[in-house]
C-alpha cells in the first residue's frame, strides 16, 4: 500500500460524488497517449468517468476526451485538477503526498 488507505478511500468517495468532472493531462499521461498513437495537449480538457483505488497505485481514474474516444486509465497523480474543482485542495494534497509538485 503506497498511501494512507482510509484517507485515500475517503477522497475517492468524495471524487465519485463529483463525477463526471474535468481534468487536464500532465506529462505522464501525455506520454502514454503518444505511445498509443494519440496526441493530447496539456490544455486538452478530459472527463473523469470513474474513480477506483488500486493498492499498488493509489487513486486511479478513467479519463476520456469524449464518450467516443479512447479511455485512459491514469493515476490521479498524472492529472491536473482545475482550480475551481470543489475538491482541488484535497486532491492536490493527495498528489503532493505522492511527490507531485505543482508549479
N, C-alpha and C positions, 0 to 999 in steps of 0.2 A: 504494500500500500504506500503510495507516494505522498499522501497528504492527510489532514485530519478528516477522517471518514465522515463523522457526524456533521461537521461544518460543510463539507462538500455536498453531502446529501441534502442538507437544508438549502444551500444555494441552488442546487439542481432543481429542487421542487419549486422554488421561487421563480426560476427561469422558465420552467414549464408553464407556469401561470401566465407568462407574458407571450407565449407562442402564438403565432409566428412573430419574430422580431428581426430587425435589420442589423447586420454587422458588415464589416469590411475585411477582406483577406489581408493577412500580413505576409511577410516574405516567405515563410514556411509553406503556407497554402498556395501562394503564387507559384512556388517551385514545383509542388506536387501537381498542380494543374498543368503546368508547362510540360512536365514529364509525360502526362497523359495526352498531350497534343492540344490542350485547351489553353487559350490565352485569357487571363484575367487581369484586370487593372487593380491597383491598390485602392482606386476610387470606385470600384465596382460594388454597388450595394448587393448584398446577398441576404437571403432569408434563412433564418434558423427555423427548421421544421420539427426537429426532435432533439431532445437532450437526454443523455444517459450517463451513467457512471461506470467506468471500467477501472478495476483495481490497479492495473498496471499503467493506466494513462490518465486517471482522474476524470474530470468532466469532459465529455465528448459530445459534439453537435453534428447533426446532419444539416448541411447548408446547400443552397442552390441559388442560381441566378433567377430562375423562373421555374414553375412546375414542369415545364417541358425539357429542362436542361439536366445535365449531369448533377447528381447528388454527390457532394464531397463529405466525407467523414473526417472531422477535424477536432483536435483538442481545442478547447476554448482558449487555450494559450496562444493559438495561431489566428485568433480573430480580434479585430479592433472593434471595440464597443463604442457606439456614438455617445457623445457627452450628454445627450438628452434621454438616454435609456434610464428607466426608473431604478435599475439595479447596477448602474455603471460603477458606483463606488465599491460595491461588494464584489462585482466580477473583477474589477481591476485589482482589488486587494488579493483576491484568489490568484490572479495572474502573477502579481508581484511575489507572492509566496512561492510560486513555481519558477521564479527567476526571470520573469518577463519585465523588461524595463520600458516604460513609456516615455517618449521624447516630447 
